């Protein structure tokens, strides 16, 4: 909780901008999207602040969205501490759903051997908490970046590897496998030609992502370090033979690595990746972003470039149902944390910080705004502005001292002029120091 936490070295964007990267208050990497029950769940790694010469990664994070622009922070339900046998390196993983359970495959360094190994965690919820499913590695051969694909016949495949590429058939329990791992031949026909490294004759580097579309199997991966670009190959079966198809995303974005994730959601296709676009960003402080794309008529993937615009919103956000404060399209200055009830709140709020919530459907109008807040200081004010952090004020809510950072109260204030579908900015004002925490908010529809 805020009252007891070590204050973070926060990532603080200083000006309003477009919606990529999709998370601004922490550095994120290695996106792995999962569509489930009408939402996109995004599983990411977490680069620690201030890392500038090595990967310092201790946990994984989960986010979700129903509209591709407002992302809810679900915190960190999985960390190195989840695996008693792991020591360091919470690197790129992927979560999949099967039979109502969620399996998260991640590479870590095994304490006993010092080698990279792949563990699997399981949960009954897409947002966790996750627990170690085995108590030991699922695979240990010093290679990384697991991805899992479940075919139409129910057979699941685990792929992974750098510098090699492997697969194994998972059993139905998703925590064991049949037979032995198979090394996929890295041929130039299958994975392109690399000319600058005789030890790596093909372009395949790491970060495979496998899926099926219209009977064709796609493998998208990071190619030719460094800096990496994203390439892909296709095959008539999940085990090959693979044919190299070309570039998906050129090397861009102030990061020498990249990592792909592709899903279809609400009739559209989306490509997730990471770059170093945030303040302080770079090869060891990365940020996840997303682009909408359309396949070519022949099923090939077009070249996708990084943008600051990001994906367009799917639908609109309903302000007349409870919205978590940590549902954010763009945030400036804020942080998130666990609450005393096990959820998340927005904290470390200073004067002038704000949250953007995109595409809020006020309709004919709102009459009031309610928020769940807590403060151990003199509190402050929530300014409800439309269009920008300095836009039209449609309401102001005063937050009092509640007696503690986790001592919650509900405040309500009148609203006037909030109509139509608009971007909502919650701008926070007050004195010096941290002002208050916010747990959730909700508007009331005008009669």
KARA-V542400 format. One record per pair of residues at least 12 apart in sequence whose C-alpha atoms are under 8 Angstrom apart, sorted by the first residue. I is the first residue (numbers start at 1). GAP is how many residues later the second one is. If there is no record, write none. Layout:
BEGIN
i:I gap:GAP
i:I gap:GAP
END
This chain:
BEGIN
i:1 gap:336
i:1 gap:337
i:1 gap:338
i:1 gap:339
i:1 gap:404
i:1 gap:405
i:2 gap:335
i:2 gap:345
i:2 gap:346
i:2 gap:403
i:3 gap:401
i:3 gap:402
i:9 gap:40
i:9 gap:41
i:10 gap:15
i:10 gap:16
i:10 gap:39
i:10 gap:323
i:10 gap:325
i:11 gap:13
i:11 gap:14
i:11 gap:15
i:11 gap:16
i:11 gap:38
i:11 gap:267
i:11 gap:268
i:11 gap:269
i:11 gap:322
i:12 gap:12
i:12 gap:13
i:12 gap:267
i:12 gap:320
i:12 gap:321
i:12 gap:322
i:13 gap:265
i:13 gap:266
i:13 gap:318
i:13 gap:319
i:13 gap:320
i:14 gap:318
i:14 gap:319
i:15 gap:317
i:16 gap:314
i:16 gap:316
i:16 gap:372
i:16 gap:373
i:17 gap:291
i:18 gap:290
i:18 gap:291
i:18 gap:292
i:18 gap:312
i:19 gap:50
i:19 gap:289
i:19 gap:290
i:19 gap:291
i:19 gap:310
i:19 gap:311
i:20 gap:268
i:20 gap:269
i:20 gap:270
i:20 gap:287
i:20 gap:288
i:20 gap:289
i:20 gap:290
i:21 gap:256
i:21 gap:257
i:21 gap:266
i:21 gap:267
i:21 gap:268
i:21 gap:269
i:21 gap:287
i:21 gap:289
i:22 gap:47
i:22 gap:49
i:22 gap:265
i:22 gap:266
i:22 gap:267
i:22 gap:268
i:22 gap:288
i:22 gap:307
i:22 gap:308
i:23 gap:48
i:23 gap:264
i:23 gap:265
i:23 gap:306
i:23 gap:307
i:24 gap:254
i:24 gap:263
i:24 gap:306
i:24 gap:307
i:24 gap:308
i:25 gap:306
i:25 gap:307
i:25 gap:308
i:25 gap:309
i:25 gap:310
i:25 gap:311
i:26 gap:20
i:26 gap:21
i:26 gap:22
i:26 gap:23
i:27 gap:19
i:27 gap:20
i:27 gap:21
i:27 gap:22
i:27 gap:254
i:27 gap:258
i:27 gap:259
i:27 gap:260
i:28 gap:16
i:28 gap:17
i:28 gap:18
i:28 gap:19
i:28 gap:246
i:28 gap:257
i:28 gap:258
i:28 gap:259
i:28 gap:260
i:29 gap:15
i:29 gap:16
i:29 gap:17
i:29 gap:18
i:29 gap:63
i:29 gap:230
i:29 gap:244
i:29 gap:245
i:29 gap:257
i:29 gap:258
i:29 gap:259
i:30 gap:14
i:30 gap:15
i:30 gap:61
i:30 gap:62
i:30 gap:63
i:30 gap:228
i:30 gap:229
i:30 gap:230
i:30 gap:243
i:30 gap:244
i:30 gap:258
i:31 gap:12
i:31 gap:13
i:31 gap:14
i:31 gap:61
i:31 gap:228
i:31 gap:229
i:31 gap:230
i:31 gap:241
i:31 gap:242
i:31 gap:243
i:31 gap:257
i:32 gap:12
i:32 gap:61
i:32 gap:62
i:32 gap:63
i:32 gap:228
i:32 gap:229
i:32 gap:240
i:33 gap:61
i:33 gap:228
i:33 gap:229
i:33 gap:230
i:33 gap:239
i:34 gap:61
i:34 gap:62
i:34 gap:229
i:35 gap:228
i:35 gap:229
i:35 gap:230
i:38 gap:28
i:39 gap:25
i:39 gap:26
i:39 gap:27
i:39 gap:28
i:40 gap:24
i:40 gap:25
i:40 gap:26
i:40 gap:28
i:40 gap:225
i:41 gap:21
i:41 gap:22
i:41 gap:23
i:41 gap:24
i:41 gap:85
i:42 gap:20
i:42 gap:21
i:42 gap:22
i:43 gap:17
i:43 gap:18
i:43 gap:19
i:43 gap:20
i:43 gap:50
i:43 gap:51
i:43 gap:52
i:44 gap:16
i:44 gap:17
i:44 gap:18
i:44 gap:48
i:44 gap:49
i:44 gap:244
i:45 gap:12
i:45 gap:14
i:45 gap:15
i:45 gap:16
i:45 gap:45
i:45 gap:46
i:45 gap:47
i:45 gap:48
i:46 gap:12
i:46 gap:13
i:46 gap:14
i:46 gap:15
i:47 gap:237
i:47 gap:238
i:47 gap:239
i:48 gap:237
i:49 gap:236
i:50 gap:230
i:50 gap:235
i:51 gap:233
i:51 gap:234
i:52 gap:230
i:52 gap:231
i:52 gap:232
i:52 gap:233
i:53 gap:231
i:54 gap:230
i:55 gap:34
i:55 gap:229
i:56 gap:33
i:56 gap:228
i:57 gap:31
i:57 gap:32
i:57 gap:33
i:57 gap:34
i:58 gap:21
i:58 gap:22
i:58 gap:30
i:58 gap:31
i:58 gap:32
i:59 gap:17
i:59 gap:19
i:59 gap:20
i:59 gap:21
i:59 gap:31
i:60 gap:16
i:60 gap:17
i:60 gap:18
i:60 gap:19
i:60 gap:30
i:61 gap:13
i:61 gap:14
i:61 gap:15
i:61 gap:16
i:61 gap:17
i:62 gap:12
i:62 gap:13
i:62 gap:14
i:62 gap:15
i:62 gap:65
i:63 gap:12
i:66 gap:248
i:67 gap:246
i:67 gap:247
i:67 gap:248
i:67 gap:249
i:67 gap:250
i:68 gap:243
i:68 gap:244
i:68 gap:245
i:68 gap:246
i:69 gap:242
i:69 gap:243
i:69 gap:244
i:69 gap:259
i:69 gap:260
i:69 gap:289
i:70 gap:257
i:70 gap:258
i:70 gap:259
i:70 gap:287
i:70 gap:288
i:71 gap:255
i:71 gap:256
i:71 gap:257
i:71 gap:258
i:72 gap:252
i:72 gap:254
i:72 gap:255
i:72 gap:256
i:73 gap:253
i:73 gap:254
i:73 gap:263
i:73 gap:271
i:74 gap:53
i:74 gap:269
i:74 gap:270
i:75 gap:261
i:75 gap:262
i:75 gap:263
i:75 gap:269
i:77 gap:50
i:77 gap:51
i:77 gap:52
i:77 gap:53
i:78 gap:50
i:78 gap:51
i:78 gap:52
i:78 gap:53
i:80 gap:28
i:82 gap:48
i:82 gap:49
i:82 gap:50
i:83 gap:36
i:83 gap:49
i:83 gap:52
i:83 gap:53
i:84 gap:51
i:85 gap:25
i:85 gap:26
i:85 gap:27
i:85 gap:50
i:85 gap:51
i:86 gap:22
i:86 gap:23
i:86 gap:24
i:86 gap:25
i:87 gap:21
i:87 gap:22
i:87 gap:23
i:87 gap:24
i:88 gap:20
i:88 gap:21
i:88 gap:22
i:89 gap:18
i:89 gap:19
i:89 gap:20
i:90 gap:16
i:90 gap:17
i:90 gap:18
i:91 gap:15
i:91 gap:16
i:91 gap:17
i:91 gap:53
i:91 gap:54
i:92 gap:14
i:92 gap:15
i:92 gap:52
i:92 gap:53
i:92 gap:54
i:92 gap:115
i:93 gap:12
i:93 gap:13
i:93 gap:14
i:93 gap:52
i:93 gap:53
i:93 gap:54
i:94 gap:12
i:94 gap:52
i:94 gap:53
i:94 gap:54
i:95 gap:53
i:96 gap:52
i:100 gap:24
i:101 gap:21
i:101 gap:22
i:101 gap:23
i:101 gap:24
i:102 gap:20
i:102 gap:21
i:102 gap:22
i:102 gap:23
i:102 gap:24
i:103 gap:17
i:103 gap:18
i:103 gap:19
i:103 gap:20
i:103 gap:71
i:104 gap:16
i:104 gap:17
i:104 gap:18
i:105 gap:13
i:105 gap:14
i:105 gap:15
i:105 gap:16
i:105 gap:41
i:105 gap:42
i:106 gap:12
i:106 gap:13
i:106 gap:14
i:106 gap:39
i:106 gap:40
i:107 gap:12
i:107 gap:37
i:107 gap:38
i:107 gap:39
i:110 gap:27
i:115 gap:25
i:115 gap:26
i:115 gap:27
i:116 gap:24
i:116 gap:25
i:116 gap:26
i:116 gap:27
i:116 gap:28
i:117 gap:20
i:117 gap:21
i:117 gap:22
i:117 gap:23
i:117 gap:24
i:117 gap:25
i:117 gap:26
i:117 gap:27
i:118 gap:19
i:118 gap:20
i:118 gap:21
i:118 gap:22
i:118 gap:26
i:118 gap:28
i:119 gap:13
i:119 gap:15
i:119 gap:17
i:119 gap:18
i:119 gap:19
i:119 gap:20
i:120 gap:12
i:120 gap:13
i:120 gap:14
i:120 gap:17
i:120 gap:18
i:120 gap:55
i:121 gap:12
i:121 gap:13
i:133 gap:42
i:134 gap:41
i:138 gap:37
i:138 gap:38
i:143 gap:17
i:143 gap:18
i:143 gap:19
i:143 gap:20
i:143 gap:21
i:144 gap:16
i:144 gap:17
i:144 gap:18
i:144 gap:62
i:145 gap:15
i:145 gap:16
i:145 gap:17
i:145 gap:61
i:145 gap:62
i:145 gap:63
i:146 gap:12
i:146 gap:13
i:146 gap:14
i:146 gap:15
i:146 gap:61
i:146 gap:62
i:147 gap:12
i:147 gap:13
i:147 gap:60
i:147 gap:61
i:147 gap:62
i:147 gap:63
i:148 gap:61
i:148 gap:62
i:149 gap:61
i:149 gap:62
i:151 gap:61
i:154 gap:18
i:155 gap:14
i:155 gap:15
i:155 gap:16
i:155 gap:17
i:156 gap:13
i:156 gap:14
i:156 gap:15
i:156 gap:16
i:156 gap:18
i:157 gap:12
i:157 gap:13
i:157 gap:81
i:158 gap:12
i:159 gap:49
i:160 gap:46
i:160 gap:47
i:160 gap:48
i:161 gap:45
i:161 gap:46
i:161 gap:47
i:162 gap:43
i:162 gap:44
i:162 gap:45
i:163 gap:42
i:163 gap:43
i:164 gap:19
i:164 gap:20
i:164 gap:22
i:164 gap:41
i:165 gap:18
i:165 gap:19
i:165 gap:20
i:165 gap:21
i:165 gap:41
i:166 gap:15
i:166 gap:16
i:166 gap:17
i:166 gap:18
i:167 gap:14
i:167 gap:15
i:167 gap:16
i:167 gap:17
i:167 gap:72
i:168 gap:12
i:168 gap:13
i:168 gap:14
i:169 gap:12
i:184 gap:55
i:186 gap:16
i:186 gap:18
i:187 gap:14
i:187 gap:15
i:188 gap:13
i:188 gap:14
i:188 gap:15
i:188 gap:56
i:189 gap:53
i:189 gap:54
i:189 gap:55
i:190 gap:43
i:190 gap:51
i:190 gap:52
i:190 gap:53
i:190 gap:54
i:191 gap:12
i:191 gap:13
i:191 gap:41
i:191 gap:42
i:191 gap:51
i:191 gap:52
i:191 gap:53
i:192 gap:12
i:192 gap:52
i:192 gap:54
i:194 gap:30
i:203 gap:20
i:203 gap:21
i:204 gap:17
i:204 gap:18
i:204 gap:19
i:204 gap:20
i:205 gap:16
i:205 gap:17
i:205 gap:18
i:205 gap:19
i:205 gap:20
i:206 gap:15
i:206 gap:16
i:206 gap:17
i:207 gap:14
i:207 gap:15
i:207 gap:52
i:207 gap:53
i:208 gap:12
i:208 gap:13
i:208 gap:14
i:208 gap:52
i:209 gap:12
i:209 gap:51
i:209 gap:52
i:209 gap:53
i:215 gap:21
i:216 gap:18
i:216 gap:19
i:216 gap:20
i:216 gap:21
i:217 gap:17
i:217 gap:18
i:217 gap:19
i:217 gap:20
i:217 gap:21
i:218 gap:14
i:218 gap:15
i:218 gap:16
i:218 gap:17
i:219 gap:13
i:219 gap:14
i:219 gap:15
i:220 gap:12
i:220 gap:13
i:220 gap:40
i:221 gap:38
i:221 gap:39
i:222 gap:35
i:222 gap:36
i:222 gap:37
i:222 gap:38
i:225 gap:31
i:225 gap:32
i:226 gap:30
i:226 gap:31
i:227 gap:24
i:227 gap:28
i:227 gap:29
i:227 gap:30
i:228 gap:22
i:228 gap:23
i:228 gap:28
i:228 gap:29
i:228 gap:30
i:229 gap:18
i:229 gap:19
i:229 gap:20
i:229 gap:21
i:229 gap:22
i:229 gap:23
i:229 gap:28
i:229 gap:29
i:230 gap:17
i:230 gap:18
i:230 gap:19
i:230 gap:20
i:230 gap:21
i:230 gap:28
i:230 gap:29
i:230 gap:30
i:231 gap:14
i:231 gap:15
i:231 gap:16
i:231 gap:17
i:231 gap:18
i:232 gap:12
i:232 gap:13
i:232 gap:14
i:232 gap:15
i:232 gap:16
i:233 gap:12
i:233 gap:13
i:245 gap:55
i:247 gap:56
i:248 gap:53
i:248 gap:54
i:248 gap:55
i:248 gap:56
i:249 gap:54
i:249 gap:55
i:249 gap:56
i:249 gap:57
i:250 gap:53
i:250 gap:54
i:250 gap:55
i:252 gap:23
i:252 gap:53
i:252 gap:54
i:253 gap:22
i:253 gap:23
i:253 gap:24
i:253 gap:53
i:254 gap:21
i:254 gap:22
i:254 gap:23
i:254 gap:27
i:254 gap:28
i:254 gap:29
i:255 gap:19
i:255 gap:20
i:255 gap:21
i:255 gap:27
i:255 gap:28
i:255 gap:29
i:255 gap:31
i:256 gap:27
i:257 gap:18
i:257 gap:26
i:258 gap:15
i:258 gap:16
i:258 gap:17
i:259 gap:13
i:259 gap:14
i:259 gap:15
i:260 gap:12
i:260 gap:13
i:260 gap:14
i:261 gap:12
i:266 gap:48
i:268 gap:24
i:268 gap:25
i:268 gap:26
i:269 gap:23
i:269 gap:24
i:269 gap:25
i:270 gap:20
i:270 gap:21
i:270 gap:22
i:270 gap:23
i:270 gap:41
i:271 gap:19
i:271 gap:20
i:271 gap:21
i:271 gap:22
i:272 gap:16
i:272 gap:17
i:272 gap:18
i:272 gap:19
i:273 gap:15
i:273 gap:16
i:273 gap:17
i:274 gap:12
i:274 gap:13
i:274 gap:14
i:274 gap:15
i:275 gap:12
i:275 gap:13
i:275 gap:14
i:289 gap:21
i:290 gap:20
i:290 gap:21
i:291 gap:13
i:291 gap:15
i:291 gap:16
i:291 gap:19
i:291 gap:20
i:292 gap:18
i:292 gap:19
i:292 gap:20
i:313 gap:46
i:316 gap:42
i:316 gap:43
i:316 gap:44
i:316 gap:45
i:316 gap:105
i:317 gap:41
i:317 gap:42
i:317 gap:43
i:317 gap:44
i:318 gap:42
i:318 gap:43
i:318 gap:44
i:319 gap:41
i:319 gap:42
i:319 gap:43
i:319 gap:123
i:319 gap:124
i:320 gap:122
i:320 gap:123
i:320 gap:124
i:320 gap:125
i:321 gap:121
i:321 gap:122
i:322 gap:118
i:322 gap:119
i:322 gap:120
i:323 gap:117
i:323 gap:118
i:323 gap:119
i:324 gap:21
i:324 gap:115
i:324 gap:116
i:324 gap:117
i:325 gap:20
i:325 gap:21
i:325 gap:113
i:325 gap:114
i:325 gap:115
i:325 gap:116
i:326 gap:18
i:326 gap:19
i:326 gap:20
i:326 gap:113
i:326 gap:114
i:327 gap:30
i:328 gap:27
i:328 gap:28
i:328 gap:29
i:328 gap:30
i:329 gap:26
i:329 gap:27
i:329 gap:28
i:329 gap:29
i:330 gap:25
i:330 gap:26
i:330 gap:27
i:331 gap:22
i:331 gap:23
i:331 gap:24
i:331 gap:25
i:332 gap:21
i:332 gap:22
i:332 gap:23
i:333 gap:15
i:333 gap:16
i:333 gap:17
i:333 gap:20
i:333 gap:21
i:334 gap:12
i:334 gap:13
i:334 gap:14
i:334 gap:15
i:334 gap:16
i:334 gap:19
i:334 gap:20
i:334 gap:21
i:335 gap:12
i:335 gap:13
i:335 gap:14
i:336 gap:12
i:339 gap:67
i:340 gap:66
i:344 gap:95
i:345 gap:92
i:345 gap:93
i:345 gap:94
i:345 gap:95
i:346 gap:91
i:346 gap:92
i:346 gap:93
i:347 gap:89
i:347 gap:90
i:347 gap:91
i:348 gap:86
i:348 gap:87
i:348 gap:88
i:348 gap:89
i:349 gap:79
i:349 gap:85
i:349 gap:86
i:349 gap:87
i:349 gap:88
i:350 gap:78
i:350 gap:79
i:350 gap:80
i:350 gap:82
i:350 gap:83
i:350 gap:84
i:350 gap:85
i:351 gap:77
i:351 gap:78
i:351 gap:79
i:351 gap:80
i:351 gap:81
i:351 gap:82
i:351 gap:83
i:351 gap:84
i:352 gap:75
i:352 gap:76
i:352 gap:77
i:353 gap:74
i:353 gap:75
i:353 gap:76
i:354 gap:35
i:354 gap:71
i:354 gap:72
i:354 gap:73
i:354 gap:74
i:355 gap:70
i:355 gap:71
i:355 gap:72
i:356 gap:67
i:356 gap:68
i:356 gap:69
i:356 gap:70
i:357 gap:66
i:357 gap:67
i:357 gap:68
i:358 gap:64
i:358 gap:65
i:358 gap:66
i:359 gap:62
i:359 gap:63
i:359 gap:64
i:359 gap:65
i:360 gap:61
i:360 gap:62
i:360 gap:63
i:360 gap:64
i:361 gap:58
i:361 gap:59
i:361 gap:60
i:361 gap:61
i:362 gap:56
i:362 gap:57
i:362 gap:58
i:362 gap:59
i:362 gap:60
i:362 gap:83
i:363 gap:56
i:363 gap:57
i:363 gap:58
i:364 gap:55
i:364 gap:56
i:364 gap:82
i:365 gap:51
i:365 gap:52
i:365 gap:53
i:365 gap:54
i:365 gap:55
i:365 gap:80
i:365 gap:81
i:366 gap:49
i:366 gap:50
i:366 gap:51
i:366 gap:52
i:366 gap:53
i:366 gap:77
i:366 gap:78
i:366 gap:79
i:366 gap:80
i:367 gap:47
i:367 gap:48
i:367 gap:49
i:367 gap:76
i:367 gap:77
i:367 gap:78
i:367 gap:79
i:367 gap:80
i:368 gap:44
i:368 gap:45
i:368 gap:46
i:368 gap:47
i:368 gap:48
i:368 gap:75
i:368 gap:76
i:368 gap:77
i:368 gap:78
i:369 gap:26
i:369 gap:28
i:369 gap:43
i:369 gap:44
i:369 gap:45
i:369 gap:46
i:369 gap:72
i:369 gap:73
i:369 gap:74
i:369 gap:75
i:370 gap:40
i:370 gap:41
i:370 gap:42
i:370 gap:43
i:370 gap:71
i:370 gap:72
i:370 gap:73
i:370 gap:74
i:371 gap:39
i:371 gap:40
i:371 gap:41
i:371 gap:67
i:371 gap:68
i:371 gap:69
i:371 gap:70
i:371 gap:71
i:372 gap:36
i:372 gap:37
i:372 gap:38
i:372 gap:39
i:372 gap:66
i:372 gap:67
i:372 gap:68
i:372 gap:69
i:373 gap:26
i:373 gap:35
i:373 gap:36
i:373 gap:37
i:373 gap:38
i:373 gap:63
i:373 gap:64
i:373 gap:65
i:373 gap:66
i:373 gap:67
i:374 gap:25
i:374 gap:26
i:374 gap:27
i:374 gap:28
i:374 gap:29
i:374 gap:30
i:374 gap:31
i:374 gap:32
i:374 gap:33
i:374 gap:34
i:374 gap:35
i:374 gap:62
i:374 gap:63
i:374 gap:64
i:375 gap:24
i:375 gap:25
i:375 gap:26
i:375 gap:27
i:375 gap:28
i:375 gap:29
i:375 gap:30
i:375 gap:31
i:375 gap:32
i:375 gap:33
i:375 gap:60
i:375 gap:61
i:375 gap:62
i:376 gap:25
i:376 gap:26
i:376 gap:27
i:376 gap:28
i:376 gap:29
i:376 gap:60
i:377 gap:24
i:377 gap:26
i:377 gap:27
i:377 gap:57
i:377 gap:58
i:377 gap:59
i:378 gap:22
i:378 gap:23
i:378 gap:53
i:378 gap:57
i:379 gap:19
i:379 gap:20
i:379 gap:21
i:379 gap:22
i:379 gap:51
i:379 gap:56
i:379 gap:57
i:380 gap:18
i:380 gap:19
i:380 gap:20
i:380 gap:48
i:380 gap:49
i:380 gap:50
i:380 gap:51
i:380 gap:55
i:380 gap:56
i:381 gap:15
i:381 gap:16
i:381 gap:17
i:381 gap:18
i:381 gap:47
i:381 gap:48
i:381 gap:49
i:382 gap:14
i:382 gap:15
i:382 gap:16
i:382 gap:17
i:382 gap:44
i:382 gap:45
i:382 gap:46
i:382 gap:47
i:383 gap:12
i:383 gap:13
i:383 gap:14
i:383 gap:42
i:383 gap:43
i:383 gap:44
i:383 gap:45
i:383 gap:46
i:384 gap:12
i:384 gap:40
i:384 gap:41
i:384 gap:42
i:384 gap:43
i:385 gap:39
i:385 gap:40
i:385 gap:41
i:385 gap:42
i:386 gap:32
i:386 gap:36
i:386 gap:37
i:386 gap:38
i:386 gap:39
i:387 gap:35
i:387 gap:36
i:387 gap:37
i:387 gap:38
i:388 gap:35
i:388 gap:36
i:388 gap:37
i:389 gap:36
i:389 gap:37
i:389 gap:38
i:394 gap:21
i:394 gap:22
i:394 gap:23
i:394 gap:24
i:395 gap:18
i:395 gap:19
i:395 gap:20
i:395 gap:21
i:396 gap:17
i:396 gap:18
i:396 gap:19
i:397 gap:14
i:397 gap:15
i:397 gap:16
i:398 gap:13
i:398 gap:15
i:399 gap:12
i:399 gap:37
i:405 gap:31
i:405 gap:32
END
